[in-house]
Amino acid sequence: MSIDNFTGVYREYHDEEKTEIKSEVFIINGKKQGLYKSYYDNGCELSSTDNSKRENLSLTNSLGQLKEEVNYIDDKKEGMYKSYHDNGQLKEEVNYIDDKKEGMNNSYYDDEQLKEEVNHIDNKKEGMYKSYYDNGQLYREINYSSDKKKEIYKFLSFYSLKNKYIDIFTFLTVYIMDKFCNIYEL
């Protein structure tokens, strides 16, 4: 196959059945972009080389499963970055603008249940951060302003027994942080 005007992921294989990847690289209009990887015939990584001016990049593990997707413009992250659990489920979504986190970013448990959500403005946490138990129940909320914890924290506690959540006791504790970073319980 000629790669002169090819755009996409270009792979070479150790075998005719195309089950054992020998090397892979992302190519745009015949030019290598992003990470070039080569593999032993057992699937273990032999080497990787970063090409300048990366563009769309998908990284896989030794089994060929997608691990990460990221877009680069002028060697800076741009757009939605995604990473995946070993089972192939979405692990994290982070939006980038000019290599900085921007907007709502989420992380997930390996069953795609929401784990955390936080907003970023200019690479700093801004607004309400929320984290959840794997059953979807809210665990805590923290209000951020310019990447600093501010004002109200809420912690909810549950007891887990074999993934069955029993509300043994629920408490809500509210804390206030003053301008000297002293924390007070209300």
C-alpha positions in Angstrom: 0.0 0.0 0.0 1.3 3.4 -0.9 1.0 6.0 1.8 1.7 9.1 -0.4 -1.8 10.6 0.0 -3.1 8.3 2.8 -4.9 9.7 5.9 -5.7 7.5 8.8 -4.0 4.9 11.0 -1.5 2.9 9.0 -0.6 -0.6 10.4 1.9 -3.2 9.4 1.4 -6.8 10.6 3.7 -9.7 11.5 1.2 -12.2 10.1 -1.0 -12.6 7.0 -4.2 -12.8 9.0 -3.5 -9.3 10.4 -3.9 -10.2 14.0 -0.4 -9.3 15.2 0.5 -5.7 14.7 4.1 -5.0 13.8 3.9 -1.2 13.8 1.3 1.6 13.7 1.3 5.3 13.1 -1.2 8.0 12.3 -0.7 9.5 8.8 -2.2 12.7 7.3 -1.7 13.2 3.6 1.2 10.8 3.6 3.0 12.3 6.5 3.6 10.6 9.9 1.8 12.4 12.7 1.8 11.6 16.5 3.1 8.5 18.1 4.7 5.7 16.0 4.8 2.4 17.8 6.4 -0.9 16.9 5.6 -4.3 18.5 7.2 -7.7 19.1 5.2 -10.6 17.5 3.8 -11.4 21.0 2.1 -7.9 21.2 4.6 -6.3 23.6 5.7 -2.8 22.7 9.2 -2.7 21.1 9.5 1.1 20.7 7.6 4.3 20.3 8.6 7.5 18.6 6.8 10.9 18.9 6.5 12.7 15.6 6.3 16.5 15.7 3.1 18.3 15.0 0.8 15.5 16.2 -2.8 15.5 15.0 -5.6 12.9 15.9 -4.0 10.2 17.9 -5.5 6.9 19.2 -3.4 4.7 21.4 -4.1 1.0 22.0 -2.8 -1.6 24.5 -0.9 -4.7 23.5 -4.2 -6.5 22.8 -5.2 -3.8 20.4 -7.9 -2.3 22.7 -8.4 1.4 22.5 -6.8 3.1 25.5 -6.7 6.8 24.6 -8.0 9.2 22.0 -6.6 12.7 21.7 -6.4 15.5 19.1 -3.4 17.8 18.7 -3.1 21.1 16.9 0.4 22.6 16.7 1.5 20.0 19.3 -1.1 21.1 21.8 -4.2 19.2 23.0 -7.3 20.4 21.4 -10.8 19.0 21.7 -12.1 16.0 23.6 -9.5 13.7 25.2 -10.9 10.2 26.1 -9.4 7.4 28.0 -10.8 3.9 28.4 -10.8 1.1 31.1 -9.3 -2.3 30.3 -12.8 -3.6 29.6 -13.2 -0.9 26.8 -15.6 1.3 28.7 -15.1 5.0 28.9 -12.9 6.1 31.8 -12.5 9.8 31.4 -13.5 12.7 29.1 -11.6 15.9 29.3 -12.1 18.9 26.9 -9.0 20.9 25.9 -8.7 24.2 24.3 -5.1 25.3 23.5 -3.7 22.5 25.8 -5.8 23.7 28.8 -8.7 21.9 30.4 -11.9 23.8 29.6 -15.5 23.0 30.3 -17.2 20.0 32.0 -14.9 17.0 32.5 -16.1 13.7 33.7 -14.6 10.4 34.9 -16.4 7.0 35.1 -16.3 3.7 36.8 -15.6 0.7 34.6 -19.3 0.1 34.1 -19.6 3.8 32.8 -21.4 4.9 35.9 -20.4 8.6 36.6 -17.6 8.8 39.2 -16.6 12.5 39.1 -17.6 15.7 37.4 -15.9 19.0 37.5 -15.9 22.2 35.4 -12.6 23.8 34.3 -12.0 27.4 33.1 -8.6 28.1 31.8 -7.2 24.8 33.3 -8.5 25.6 36.8 -11.4 24.0 38.6 -14.4 26.3 38.7 -17.8 25.7 40.3 -19.2 22.6 41.9 -17.1 19.4 41.9 -19.1 16.2 42.5 -18.0 12.7 43.2 -20.2 9.6 43.3 -20.2 6.1 44.7 -20.3 3.3 42.1 -24.1 2.9 42.6 -24.7 6.5 41.5 -25.2 8.0 45.0 -23.6 11.4 45.6 -20.5 11.1 47.8 -19.3 14.7 48.0 -19.6 18.1 46.6 -16.9 20.8 46.8 -17.2 24.3 45.4 -14.1 25.6 43.6 -13.2 29.1 42.5 -10.0 29.5 40.4 -8.8 26.0 41.4 -9.2 26.7 45.2 -11.8 25.0 47.5 -14.3 27.6 48.6 -17.1 27.9 51.0 -19.3 24.8 51.2 -18.3 21.1 51.4 -20.8 18.3 51.6 -19.9 14.8 52.5 -22.4 12.0 52.4 -21.4 8.6 53.8 -22.8 5.2 53.0 -21.8 1.6 53.9 -21.2 -1.0 51.2 -21.6 -4.7 51.6 -21.1 -6.8 48.5 -22.0 -3.9 46.2 -25.4 -3.5 48.0 -25.6 -0.1 49.5 -27.3 0.1 52.8 -28.1 3.4 54.3 -26.9 2.7 57.8 -26.5 6.3 58.6 -26.5 9.4 56.4 -24.9 12.6 57.6 -24.4 15.9 56.0 -21.5 17.9 57.3 -21.1 21.4 56.0 -17.7 23.2 56.3 -16.8 26.8 55.7 -13.3 27.9 54.7 -12.3 31.5 55.6 -9.8 33.6 53.6 -6.9 32.2 55.7 -7.8 28.6 54.7 -9.1 27.7 58.2 -11.9 25.2 57.9 -14.9 25.3 60.3 -17.7 22.8 60.8 -21.2 24.2 61.0 
